[in-house]
């Protein structure tokens, strides 16, 4: 029976939130254990209420104080590696007694410190559901509203309470995921016609996307200066979130806000609601067949059923087409 458990990774926002099934399954199997999870410093406030008993430990690989704090919380009896197996070396350096990861990471040296490996599913399944199955036993029960409570925040975003509002989130880590401004304008006009108040949001450095969609400042703008907790508060009170495939879309899953997700190069097969969020009201919008969504790689592992595109801007011959 492990007394201390760690989830080690350095994932972006969306994939970090999609570890919820893994966290829940660990909590179901080891309810008495102390549970810790590495997190980029920016994401730590999302874990203030310790969902599923997990305490988030700030992890900046270049910060000695972060590494020292993680070390002082150990040693860890059981460590799960989410995504990149290089963090099994960190787990071993922290004194982890048993390390579980996903097989087949490249290059080969990343796997040397892993004691036990699991494989990706042989049939289409979401990344989140597969992470939940890193723990032996049954799948976790589907997510229900308020399982992951939103921490209180001092600053609340103002809104006109007399109207229901829709949040349109434009930004993403990869510009190839962007939806053309003219399509957003058509959609927003339709939402306005139906009587909704509109909030247009984007991440840090993406304010130009808002200006392209709303050059006349007609709607409420939420630029990248807002914290993740403030974005969570906004999404929590929205009637609907419409977003490209990015971390903010997965934040709506945590808040149980209805969502429409626009998938371009990504795939709803790997990053849709899956089994864990099957009770969540949602719609995934995509073209089921697109010729250059032809890569079968997921976290550097070759998976036969995966159909996605992980190319960068310089590699894409038709930016925005998908």
Phi and psi restraints in degrees (value plus and minus 20) as a CYANA .aco file:
   2 UNK   PHI     -88.6   -48.6
   2 UNK   PSI     116.9   156.9
   3 UNK   PHI    -111.6   -71.6
   3 UNK   PSI     -49.0    -9.0
   4 UNK   PHI    -153.3  -113.3
   4 UNK   PSI     110.4   150.4
   5 UNK   PHI    -145.7  -105.7
   5 UNK   PSI     119.8   159.8
   6 UNK   PHI    -148.8  -108.8
   6 UNK   PSI     117.5   157.5
   7 UNK   PHI    -125.2   -85.2
   7 UNK   PSI      96.8   136.8
   8 UNK   PHI    -127.5   -87.5
   8 UNK   PSI     110.4   150.4
   9 UNK   PHI    -191.5  -151.5
   9 UNK   PSI     155.5   195.5
  10 UNK   PHI    -164.5  -124.5
  10 UNK   PSI      34.8    74.8
  11 UNK   PHI    -105.5   -65.5
  11 UNK   PSI     141.9   181.9
  12 UNK   PHI     -94.0   -54.0
  12 UNK   PSI     155.2   195.2
  13 UNK   PHI     -75.0   -35.0
  13 UNK   PSI     -72.4   -32.4
  14 UNK   PHI     -78.9   -38.9
  14 UNK   PSI     -70.6   -30.6
  15 UNK   PHI     -88.0   -48.0
  15 UNK   PSI     -47.2    -7.2
  16 UNK   PHI     -86.4   -46.4
  16 UNK   PSI     -66.8   -26.8
  17 UNK   PHI     -84.8   -44.8
  17 UNK   PSI     -50.5   -10.5
  18 UNK   PHI     -95.3   -55.3
  18 UNK   PSI     -17.9    22.1
  19 UNK   PHI    -103.8   -63.8
  19 UNK   PSI     -18.1    21.9
  20 UNK   PHI     -74.2   -34.2
  20 UNK   PSI     -62.8   -22.8
  21 UNK   PHI     -82.0   -42.0
  21 UNK   PSI     -57.2   -17.2
  22 UNK   PHI     -84.6   -44.6
  22 UNK   PSI     -64.6   -24.6
  23 UNK   PHI     -81.7   -41.7
  23 UNK   PSI     -64.9   -24.9
  24 UNK   PHI     -85.6   -45.6
  24 UNK   PSI     -61.6   -21.6
  25 UNK   PHI     -86.9   -46.9
  25 UNK   PSI     -59.3   -19.3
  26 UNK   PHI     -81.1   -41.1
  26 UNK   PSI     -62.9   -22.9
  27 UNK   PHI     -85.3   -45.3
  27 UNK   PSI     -57.3   -17.3
  28 UNK   PHI     -86.0   -46.0
  28 UNK   PSI     -58.1   -18.1
  29 UNK   PHI    -104.9   -64.9
  29 UNK   PSI     -53.8   -13.8
  30 UNK   PHI    -147.1  -107.1
  30 UNK   PSI      46.6    86.6
  31 UNK   PHI     -84.3   -44.3
  31 UNK   PSI     -46.1    -6.1
  32 UNK   PHI    -109.8   -69.8
  32 UNK   PSI     -31.3     8.7
  33 UNK   PHI     -94.1   -54.1
  33 UNK   PSI     130.8   170.8
  34 UNK   PHI     -96.8   -56.8
  34 UNK   PSI     113.0   153.0
  35 UNK   PHI    -144.3  -104.3
  35 UNK   PSI     112.8   152.8
  36 UNK   PHI    -151.3  -111.3
  36 UNK   PSI     133.2   173.2
  37 UNK   PHI    -165.0  -125.0
  37 UNK   PSI     111.0   151.0
  38 UNK   PHI     -92.1   -52.1
  38 UNK   PSI     129.3   169.3
  39 UNK   PHI    -173.8  -133.8
  39 UNK   PSI     122.9   162.9
  40 UNK   PHI     -76.9   -36.9
  40 UNK   PSI     122.6   162.6
  41 UNK   PHI     -71.6   -31.6
  41 UNK   PSI     -57.0   -17.0
  42 UNK   PHI     -84.0   -44.0
  42 UNK   PSI     -46.4    -6.4
  43 UNK   PHI    -111.8   -71.8
  43 UNK   PSI     -33.2     6.8
  44 UNK   PHI     -73.9   -33.9
  44 UNK   PSI     -61.9   -21.9
  45 UNK   PHI     -78.1   -38.1
  45 UNK   PSI     -45.0    -5.0
  46 UNK   PHI     -84.4   -44.4
  46 UNK   PSI     -39.7     0.3
  47 UNK   PHI    -122.6   -82.6
  47 UNK   PSI      -5.6    34.4
  48 UNK   PHI     -78.5   -38.5
  48 UNK   PSI     -51.1   -11.1
  49 UNK   PHI    -111.9   -71.9
  49 UNK   PSI      -7.6    32.4
  50 UNK   PHI      29.0    69.0
  50 UNK   PSI      46.3    86.3
  51 UNK   PHI     -79.7   -39.7
  51 UNK   PSI     115.4   155.4
  52 UNK   PHI      35.9    75.9
  52 UNK   PSI       6.7    46.7
  53 UNK   PHI      59.0    99.0
  53 UNK   PSI     -10.3    29.7
  54 UNK   PHI    -112.9   -72.9
  54 UNK   PSI     110.9   150.9
  55 UNK   PHI    -118.8   -78.8
  55 UNK   PSI     107.7   147.7
  56 UNK   PHI    -102.5   -62.5
  56 UNK   PSI     111.8   151.8
  57 UNK   PHI    -129.1   -89.1
  57 UNK   PSI     101.5   141.5
  58 UNK   PHI     -78.8   -38.8
  58 UNK   PSI     109.6   149.6
  59 UNK   PHI    -153.5  -113.5
  59 UNK   PSI      78.8   118.8
  60 UNK   PHI    -130.8   -90.8
  60 UNK   PSI      92.4   132.4
  61 UNK   PHI     -74.9   -34.9
  61 UNK   PSI     -39.8     0.2
  62 UNK   PHI    -114.8   -74.8
  62 UNK   PSI     -18.4    21.6
  63 UNK   PHI    -122.7   -82.7
  63 UNK   PSI      94.4   134.4
  64 UNK   PHI     -82.6   -42.6
  64 UNK   PSI     -59.1   -19.1
  65 UNK   PHI     -84.0   -44.0
  65 UNK   PSI     -57.6   -17.6
  66 UNK   PHI     -82.8   -42.8
  66 UNK   PSI     -67.8   -27.8
  67 UNK   PHI     -81.3   -41.3
  67 UNK   PSI     -61.1   -21.1
  68 UNK   PHI     -85.5   -45.5
  68 UNK   PSI     -60.7   -20.7
  69 UNK   PHI     -84.7   -44.7
  69 UNK   PSI     -60.6   -20.6
  70 UNK   PHI     -83.8   -43.8
  70 UNK   PSI     -62.2   -22.2
  71 UNK   PHI     -81.6   -41.6
  71 UNK   PSI     -61.6   -21.6
  72 UNK   PHI     -89.2   -49.2
  72 UNK   PSI     -43.5    -3.5
  73 UNK   PHI     -99.0   -59.0
  73 UNK   PSI     -34.6     5.4
  74 UNK   PHI    -108.8   -68.8
  74 UNK   PSI    -183.4  -143.4
  75 UNK   PHI     -93.4   -53.4
  75 UNK   PSI     139.3   179.3
  76 UNK   PHI    -125.8   -85.8
  76 UNK   PSI     111.0   151.0
  77 UNK   PHI     -93.9   -53.9
  77 UNK   PSI     -54.1   -14.1
  78 UNK   PHI    -160.7  -120.7
  78 UNK   PSI     109.8   149.8
  79 UNK   PHI    -149.1  -109.1
  79 UNK   PSI     111.7   151.7
  80 UNK   PHI    -125.4   -85.4
  80 UNK   PSI     111.9   151.9
  81 UNK   PHI    -121.9   -81.9
  81 UNK   PSI      97.8   137.8
  82 UNK   PHI    -120.9   -80.9
  82 UNK   PSI      88.3   128.3
  83 UNK   PHI      74.1   114.1
  83 UNK   PSI    -119.2   -79.2
  84 UNK   PHI    -104.6   -64.6
  84 UNK   PSI      96.6   136.6
  85 UNK   PHI     -92.6   -52.6
  85 UNK   PSI     -23.8    16.2
  86 UNK   PHI     -79.9   -39.9
  86 UNK   PSI     -46.0    -6.0
  87 UNK   PHI     -97.1   -57.1
  87 UNK   PSI     -23.5    16.5
  88 UNK   PHI     -88.1   -48.1
  88 UNK   PSI     -49.2    -9.2
  89 UNK   PHI     -87.4   -47.4
  89 UNK   PSI     -60.9   -20.9
  90 UNK   PHI     -82.4   -42.4
  90 UNK   PSI     -64.4   -24.4
  91 UNK   PHI     -79.9   -39.9
  91 UNK   PSI     -62.0   -22.0
  92 UNK   PHI     -85.4   -45.4
  92 UNK   PSI     -60.4   -20.4
  93 UNK   PHI     -85.0   -45.0
  93 UNK   PSI     -47.2    -7.2
  94 UNK   PHI    -102.7   -62.7
  94 UNK   PSI     -22.2    17.8
  95 UNK   PHI      70.9   110.9
  95 UNK   PSI       1.7    41.7
  96 UNK   PHI     -81.5   -41.5
  96 UNK   PSI     114.0   154.0
  97 UNK   PHI    -104.2   -64.2
  97 UNK   PSI     -52.1   -12.1
  98 UNK   PHI    -165.6  -125.6
  98 UNK   PSI     109.6   149.6
  99 UNK   PHI    -143.2  -103.2
  99 UNK   PSI     108.4   148.4
 100 UNK   PHI    -137.5   -97.5
 100 UNK   PSI     111.0   151.0
 101 UNK   PHI    -163.4  -123.4
 101 UNK   PSI    -194.4  -154.4
 102 UNK   PHI    -117.2   -77.2
 102 UNK   PSI     114.7   154.7
 103 UNK   PHI     -89.6   -49.6
 103 UNK   PSI     139.4   179.4
 104 UNK   PHI      65.3   105.3
 104 UNK   PSI      -3.9    36.1
 105 UNK   PHI     -89.7   -49.7
 105 UNK   PSI     133.0   173.0
 106 UNK   PHI    -145.8  -105.8
 106 UNK   PSI     128.3   168.3
 107 UNK   PHI     -88.0   -48.0
 107 UNK   PSI     151.7   191.7
 108 UNK   PHI     -80.5   -40.5
 108 UNK   PSI     -52.0   -12.0
 109 UNK   PHI     -82.1   -42.1
 109 UNK   PSI     -41.8    -1.8
 110 UNK   PHI     -83.1   -43.1
 110 UNK   PSI     -43.7    -3.7
 111 UNK   PHI    -113.4   -73.4
 111 UNK   PSI     -25.1    14.9
 112 UNK   PHI     -84.7   -44.7
 112 UNK   PSI     -48.3    -8.3
 113 UNK   PHI    -115.9   -75.9
 113 UNK   PSI     -16.7    23.3
 114 UNK   PHI    -105.9   -65.9
 114 UNK   PSI     108.6   148.6
 115 UNK   PHI    -102.6   -62.6
 115 UNK   PSI     -52.9   -12.9
 116 UNK   PHI    -163.3  -123.3
 116 UNK   PSI     113.2   153.2
 117 UNK   PHI    -138.1   -98.1
 117 UNK   PSI     125.6   165.6
 118 UNK   PHI    -134.6   -94.6
 118 UNK   PSI     140.7   180.7
 119 UNK   PHI    -129.6   -89.6
 119 UNK   PSI     136.6   176.6
 120 UNK   PHI     -86.7   -46.7
 120 UNK   PSI     136.6   176.6
 121 UNK   PHI     -83.1   -43.1
 121 UNK   PSI     130.3   170.3
 122 UNK   PHI    -102.5   -62.5
 122 UNK   PSI     -34.8     5.2
 123 UNK   PHI    -140.3  -100.3
 123 UNK   PSI     138.3   178.3
 124 UNK   PHI     -71.4   -31.4
 124 UNK   PSI     110.8   150.8
 125 UNK   PHI    -178.1  -138.1
 125 UNK   PSI     131.8   171.8
 126 UNK   PHI     -95.5   -55.5
 126 UNK   PSI     134.9   174.9
 127 UNK   PHI     -74.9   -34.9
 127 UNK   PSI     -61.5   -21.5
 128 UNK   PHI     -82.7   -42.7
 128 UNK   PSI     -67.4   -27.4
 129 UNK   PHI     -84.2   -44.2
 129 UNK   PSI     -59.2   -19.2
 130 UNK   PHI     -86.7   -46.7
 130 UNK   PSI     -54.5   -14.5
 131 UNK   PHI     -84.7   -44.7
 131 UNK   PSI     -58.0   -18.0
 132 UNK   PHI     -81.2   -41.2
 132 UNK   PSI     -50.4   -10.4
 133 UNK   PHI    -104.8   -64.8
 133 UNK   PSI     -14.4    25.6
 134 UNK   PHI     -85.6   -45.6
 134 UNK   PSI     -42.8    -2.8
 135 UNK   PHI    -113.7   -73.7
 135 UNK   PSI     108.8   148.8
 136 UNK   PHI     -79.6   -39.6
 136 UNK   PSI     126.5   166.5
 137 UNK   PHI      95.8   135.8
 137 UNK   PSI    -176.4  -136.4
 138 UNK   PHI    -103.7   -63.7
 138 UNK   PSI     145.8   185.8
 139 UNK   PHI     -88.9   -48.9
 139 UNK   PSI     131.2   171.2
 140 UNK   PHI     -86.6   -46.6
 140 UNK   PSI     134.9   174.9
 141 UNK   PHI     -84.3   -44.3
 141 UNK   PSI     129.2   169.2
 142 UNK   PHI     -77.1   -37.1
 142 UNK   PSI     130.4   170.4
 143 UNK   PHI     -85.7   -45.7
 143 UNK   PSI     118.1   158.1
 144 UNK   PHI    -140.5  -100.5
 144 UNK   PSI     131.3   171.3
 145 UNK   PHI     -72.6   -32.6
 145 UNK   PSI     117.8   157.8
 146 UNK   PHI      53.1    93.1
 146 UNK   PSI      -5.1    34.9
 147 UNK   PHI     -87.6   -47.6
 147 UNK   PSI     -55.0   -15.0
 148 UNK   PHI    -134.1   -94.1
 148 UNK   PSI      77.6   117.6
 149 UNK   PHI     -95.2   -55.2
 149 UNK   PSI     120.6   160.6
 150 UNK   PHI     -96.7   -56.7
 150 UNK   PSI     106.1   146.1
 151 UNK   PHI     -83.2   -43.2
 151 UNK   PSI     131.5   171.5
 152 UNK   PHI     -89.4   -49.4
 152 UNK   PSI     127.8   167.8
 153 UNK   PHI    -148.7  -108.7
 153 UNK   PSI     128.3   168.3
 154 UNK   PHI     -96.1   -56.1
 154 UNK   PSI     -57.2   -17.2
 155 UNK   PHI    -123.3   -83.3
 155 UNK   PSI      99.9   139.9
 156 UNK   PHI    -127.3   -87.3
 156 UNK   PSI     122.3   162.3
 157 UNK   PHI     -93.6   -53.6
 157 UNK   PSI     114.7   154.7
 158 UNK   PHI    -100.5   -60.5
 158 UNK   PSI     124.1   164.1
 159 UNK   PHI    -168.7  -128.7
 159 UNK   PSI     139.3   179.3
 160 UNK   PHI    -101.5   -61.5
 160 UNK   PSI      82.7   122.7
 161 UNK   PHI     -87.5   -47.5
 161 UNK   PSI     -32.6     7.4
 162 UNK   PHI     -96.3   -56.3
 162 UNK   PSI     -32.6     7.4
 163 UNK   PHI    -143.8  -103.8
 163 UNK   PSI     125.8   165.8
 164 UNK   PHI     -99.4   -59.4
 164 UNK   PSI     128.3   168.3
 165 UNK   PHI    -150.0  -110.0
 165 UNK   PSI     136.8   176.8
 166 UNK   PHI    -138.3   -98.3
 166 UNK   PSI     116.2   156.2
 167 UNK   PHI    -120.3   -80.3
 167 UNK   PSI     106.7   146.7
 168 UNK   PHI    -130.4   -90.4
 168 UNK   PSI      93.2   133.2
 169 UNK   PHI    -122.9   -82.9
 169 UNK   PSI     102.8   142.8
 170 UNK   PHI    -116.4   -76.4
 170 UNK   PSI     -47.9    -7.9
 171 UNK   PHI    -111.5   -71.5
 171 UNK   PSI     146.0   186.0
 172 UNK   PHI    -183.1  -143.1
 172 UNK   PSI     144.9   184.9
 173 UNK   PHI     -88.2   -48.2
 173 UNK   PSI     -46.4    -6.4
 174 UNK   PHI    -135.3   -95.3
 174 UNK   PSI      97.6   137.6
 175 UNK   PHI     -76.2   -36.2
 175 UNK   PSI     -41.9    -1.9
 176 UNK   PHI     -87.8   -47.8
 176 UNK   PSI     -33.3     6.7
 177 UNK   PHI    -105.6   -65.6
 177 UNK   PSI     -29.9    10.1
 178 UNK   PHI     -84.1   -44.1
 178 UNK   PSI     126.9   166.9
 179 UNK   PHI    -120.9   -80.9
 179 UNK   PSI     117.5   157.5
 180 UNK   PHI     -75.9   -35.9
 180 UNK   PSI     122.1   162.1
 181 UNK   PHI     -77.4   -37.4
 181 UNK   PSI     -57.4   -17.4
 182 UNK   PHI     -84.7   -44.7
 182 UNK   PSI     -51.3   -11.3
 183 UNK   PHI     -92.6   -52.6
 183 UNK   PSI     -60.7   -20.7
 184 UNK   PHI     -79.3   -39.3
 184 UNK   PSI     -61.2   -21.2
 185 UNK   PHI     -83.1   -43.1
 185 UNK   PSI     -61.6   -21.6
 186 UNK   PHI     -83.4   -43.4
 186 UNK   PSI     -65.3   -25.3
 187 UNK   PHI     -83.3   -43.3
 187 UNK   PSI     -66.3   -26.3
 188 UNK   PHI     -84.5   -44.5
 188 UNK   PSI     -58.5   -18.5
 189 UNK   PHI     -80.7   -40.7
 189 UNK   PSI     -59.3   -19.3
 190 UNK   PHI     -87.0   -47.0
 190 UNK   PSI     -60.9   -20.9
 191 UNK   PHI     -85.3   -45.3
 191 UNK   PSI     -60.3   -20.3
 192 UNK   PHI     -83.0   -43.0
 192 UNK   PSI     -61.2   -21.2
 193 UNK   PHI     -80.9   -40.9
 193 UNK   PSI     -53.1   -13.1
 194 UNK   PHI    -101.1   -61.1
 194 UNK   PSI     -21.1    18.9
 195 UNK   PHI      78.3   118.3
 195 UNK   PSI     -10.0    30.0
 196 UNK   PHI    -107.6   -67.6
 196 UNK   PSI     125.5   165.5
 197 UNK   PHI    -100.0   -60.0
 197 UNK   PSI     123.9   163.9
 198 UNK   PHI    -136.3   -96.3
 198 UNK   PSI     109.6   149.6
 199 UNK   PHI    -133.5   -93.5
 199 UNK   PSI     108.3   148.3
 200 UNK   PHI    -131.3   -91.3
 200 UNK   PSI     102.6   142.6
 201 UNK   PHI    -143.3  -103.3
 201 UNK   PSI     139.6   179.6
 202 UNK   PHI    -177.1  -137.1
 202 UNK   PSI     144.9   184.9
 203 UNK   PHI    -105.3   -65.3
 203 UNK   PSI     158.9   198.9
 204 UNK   PHI     -77.0   -37.0
 204 UNK   PSI     113.3   153.3
 205 UNK   PHI      59.2    99.2
 205 UNK   PSI     -17.6    22.4
 206 UNK   PHI    -131.7   -91.7
 206 UNK   PSI      -3.2    36.8
 207 UNK   PHI     -79.2   -39.2
 207 UNK   PSI     -47.5    -7.5
 208 UNK   PHI     -82.1   -42.1
 208 UNK   PSI     -47.4    -7.4
 209 UNK   PHI     -85.0   -45.0
 209 UNK   PSI     -58.8   -18.8
 210 UNK   PHI     -85.4   -45.4
 210 UNK   PSI     -62.0   -22.0
 211 UNK   PHI     -84.3   -44.3
 211 UNK   PSI     -55.5   -15.5
 212 UNK   PHI     -85.3   -45.3
 212 UNK   PSI     -59.0   -19.0
 213 UNK   PHI     -99.3   -59.3
 213 UNK   PSI     -56.3   -16.3
 214 UNK   PHI    -153.0  -113.0
 214 UNK   PSI      49.6    89.6
 215 UNK   PHI     -86.1   -46.1
 215 UNK   PSI     -41.0    -1.0
 216 UNK   PHI    -116.6   -76.6
 216 UNK   PSI     -12.8    27.2
 217 UNK   PHI      34.8    74.8
 217 UNK   PSI      26.4    66.4
 218 UNK   PHI    -100.0   -60.0
 218 UNK   PSI     -53.8   -13.8
 219 UNK   PHI    -129.1   -89.1
 219 UNK   PSI     152.9   192.9
 220 UNK   PHI     -96.8   -56.8
 220 UNK   PSI     108.8   148.8
 221 UNK   PHI    -124.1   -84.1
 221 UNK   PSI     113.6   153.6
 222 UNK   PHI    -139.7   -99.7
 222 UNK   PSI      70.4   110.4
 223 UNK   PHI     -96.3   -56.3
 223 UNK   PSI     159.6   199.6
 224 UNK   PHI     -93.8   -53.8
 224 UNK   PSI      -9.3    30.7
 225 UNK   PHI    -106.2   -66.2
 225 UNK   PSI     -27.4    12.6
 226 UNK   PHI    -104.3   -64.3
 226 UNK   PSI     125.3   165.3
 227 UNK   PHI     -94.6   -54.6
 227 UNK   PSI     145.2   185.2
 228 UNK   PHI     -84.3   -44.3
 228 UNK   PSI     -54.1   -14.1
 229 UNK   PHI     -85.9   -45.9
 229 UNK   PSI     -58.0   -18.0
 230 UNK   PHI     -87.2   -47.2
 230 UNK   PSI     -58.8   -18.8
 231 UNK   PHI     -84.5   -44.5
 231 UNK   PSI     -59.7   -19.7
 232 UNK   PHI     -81.0   -41.0
 232 UNK   PSI     -64.4   -24.4
 233 UNK   PHI     -79.3   -39.3
 233 UNK   PSI     -65.0   -25.0
 234 UNK   PHI     -82.7   -42.7
 234 UNK   PSI     -68.3   -28.3
 235 UNK   PHI     -84.0   -44.0
 235 UNK   PSI     -58.2   -18.2
 236 UNK   PHI     -79.4   -39.4
 236 UNK   PSI     -52.2   -12.2
 237 UNK   PHI    -120.0   -80.0
 237 UNK   PSI     -17.4    22.6
 238 UNK   PHI    -103.0   -63.0
 238 UNK   PSI     133.5   173.5
 239 UNK   PHI     -93.9   -53.9
 239 UNK   PSI     -51.9   -11.9
 240 UNK   PHI    -181.6  -141.6
 240 UNK   PSI     124.8   164.8
 241 UNK   PHI    -132.5   -92.5
 241 UNK   PSI     110.3   150.3
 242 UNK   PHI    -135.8   -95.8
 242 UNK   PSI     102.4   142.4
 243 UNK   PHI    -167.4  -127.4
 243 UNK   PSI     132.4   172.4
 244 UNK   PHI     -92.9   -52.9
 244 UNK   PSI     152.4   192.4
 245 UNK   PHI     -92.0   -52.0
 245 UNK   PSI      75.7   115.7
 246 UNK   PHI    -176.3  -136.3
 246 UNK   PSI     158.0   198.0
 247 UNK   PHI     -79.4   -39.4
 247 UNK   PSI     -55.7   -15.7
 248 UNK   PHI     -81.9   -41.9
 248 UNK   PSI     -54.1   -14.1
 249 UNK   PHI     -81.6   -41.6
 249 UNK   PSI     -58.6   -18.6
 250 UNK   PHI     -95.8   -55.8
 250 UNK   PSI     -44.1    -4.1
 251 UNK   PHI     -83.8   -43.8
 251 UNK   PSI     -53.1   -13.1
 252 UNK   PHI     -85.7   -45.7
 252 UNK   PSI     -51.1   -11.1
 253 UNK   PHI     -84.9   -44.9
 253 UNK   PSI     -60.1   -20.1
 254 UNK   PHI     -85.4   -45.4
 254 UNK   PSI     -58.3   -18.3
 255 UNK   PHI    -105.9   -65.9
 255 UNK   PSI     -27.2    12.8
 256 UNK   PHI      45.1    85.1
 256 UNK   PSI       6.1    46.1
 257 UNK   PHI    -101.5   -61.5
 257 UNK   PSI     113.6   153.6
 258 UNK   PHI     -74.5   -34.5
 258 UNK   PSI     123.0   163.0
 259 UNK   PHI    -162.5  -122.5
 259 UNK   PSI     122.5   162.5
 260 UNK   PHI    -133.2   -93.2
 260 UNK   PSI     100.3   140.3
 261 UNK   PHI    -129.1   -89.1
 261 UNK   PSI     108.6   148.6
 262 UNK   PHI    -116.8   -76.8
 262 UNK   PSI      90.5   130.5
 263 UNK   PHI    -117.6   -77.6
 263 UNK   PSI     101.4   141.4
 264 UNK   PHI    -123.2   -83.2
 264 UNK   PSI    -114.8   -74.8
 265 UNK   PHI     -92.4   -52.4
 265 UNK   PSI     -41.3    -1.3
 266 UNK   PHI    -101.0   -61.0
 266 UNK   PSI    -196.0  -156.0
 267 UNK   PHI    -157.3  -117.3
 267 UNK   PSI     111.0   151.0
 268 UNK   PHI     -86.9   -46.9
 268 UNK   PSI     -39.1     0.9
 269 UNK   PHI     -83.1   -43.1
 269 UNK   PSI     -56.9   -16.9
 270 UNK   PHI    -119.0   -79.0
 270 UNK   PSI     -46.1    -6.1
 271 UNK   PHI    -150.2  -110.2
 271 UNK   PSI       2.0    42.0
 272 UNK   PHI    -104.4   -64.4
 272 UNK   PSI    -179.2  -139.2
 273 UNK   PHI     -96.8   -56.8
 273 UNK   PSI     -51.8   -11.8
 274 UNK   PHI      40.3    80.3
 274 UNK   PSI    -176.7  -136.7
 275 UNK   PHI     -99.5   -59.5
 275 UNK   PSI     -56.8   -16.8
 276 UNK   PHI     -85.3   -45.3
 276 UNK   PSI     -58.2   -18.2
 277 UNK   PHI    -126.6   -86.6
 277 UNK   PSI       8.2    48.2
 278 UNK   PHI     -85.8   -45.8
 278 UNK   PSI     -40.5    -0.5
 279 UNK   PHI    -104.2   -64.2
 279 UNK   PSI     -25.2    14.8
 280 UNK   PHI    -103.2   -63.2
 280 UNK   PSI     106.7   146.7
 281 UNK   PHI     -87.1   -47.1
 281 UNK   PSI     102.6   142.6
 282 UNK   PHI    -177.2  -137.2
 282 UNK   PSI     144.3   184.3
 283 UNK   PHI    -164.4  -124.4
 283 UNK   PSI     108.3   148.3
 284 UNK   PHI    -120.8   -80.8
 284 UNK   PSI     102.0   142.0
 285 UNK   PHI    -128.5   -88.5
 285 UNK   PSI     101.9   141.9
 286 UNK   PHI    -182.3  -142.3
 286 UNK   PSI     146.5   186.5
 287 UNK   PHI    -112.8   -72.8
 287 UNK   PSI      95.3   135.3
 288 UNK   PHI     -79.3   -39.3
 288 UNK   PSI     -48.9    -8.9
 289 UNK   PHI    -145.9  -105.9
 289 UNK   PSI     102.0   142.0
 290 UNK   PHI    -157.3  -117.3
 290 UNK   PSI     106.3   146.3
 291 UNK   PHI     -77.1   -37.1
 291 UNK   PSI     -55.4   -15.4
 292 UNK   PHI    -117.9   -77.9
 292 UNK   PSI     -11.2    28.8
 293 UNK   PHI    -106.8   -66.8
 293 UNK   PSI      49.4    89.4
 294 UNK   PHI    -143.2  -103.2
 294 UNK   PSI      -9.2    30.8
 295 UNK   PHI    -111.6   -71.6
 295 UNK   PSI     119.2   159.2
 296 UNK   PHI    -129.2   -89.2
 296 UNK   PSI      12.1    52.1
 297 UNK   PHI    -128.2   -88.2
 297 UNK   PSI     111.1   151.1
 298 UNK   PHI    -153.0  -113.0
 298 UNK   PSI      93.6   133.6
 299 UNK   PHI      31.8    71.8
 299 UNK   PSI      28.1    68.1
 300 UNK   PHI      46.6    86.6
 300 UNK   PSI     -11.7    28.3
 301 UNK   PHI    -124.0   -84.0
 301 UNK   PSI     120.4   160.4
 302 UNK   PHI    -103.3   -63.3
 302 UNK   PSI     102.6   142.6
 303 UNK   PHI    -145.9  -105.9
 303 UNK   PSI     101.8   141.8
 304 UNK   PHI     -80.0   -40.0
 304 UNK   PSI     -55.2   -15.2
 305 UNK   PHI    -111.3   -71.3
 305 UNK   PSI     -27.3    12.7
 306 UNK   PHI     -92.6   -52.6
 306 UNK   PSI     114.4   154.4
 307 UNK   PHI    -154.0  -114.0
 307 UNK   PSI      80.0   120.0
 308 UNK   PHI    -169.7  -129.7
 308 UNK   PSI     156.7   196.7
 309 UNK   PHI    -150.4  -110.4
 309 UNK   PSI     100.9   140.9
 310 UNK   PHI    -130.9   -90.9
 310 UNK   PSI       1.8    41.8
 311 UNK   PHI     -92.6   -52.6
 311 UNK   PSI     134.7   174.7
 312 UNK   PHI    -109.1   -69.1
 312 UNK   PSI     156.9   196.9
 313 UNK   PHI     -80.7   -40.7
 313 UNK   PSI     -58.2   -18.2
 314 UNK   PHI     -92.7   -52.7
 314 UNK   PSI     -36.4     3.6
 315 UNK   PHI    -115.6   -75.6
 315 UNK   PSI     -36.1     3.9
 316 UNK   PHI    -106.5   -66.5
 316 UNK   PSI     108.6   148.6
 317 UNK   PHI    -107.3   -67.3
 317 UNK   PSI     -39.1     0.9
 318 UNK   PHI    -153.3  -113.3
 318 UNK   PSI      47.6    87.6
 319 UNK   PHI     -75.4   -35.4
 319 UNK   PSI     108.9   148.9
 320 UNK   PHI      68.4   108.4
 320 UNK   PSI     -29.3    10.7
 321 UNK   PHI     -85.0   -45.0
 321 UNK   PSI     -61.0   -21.0
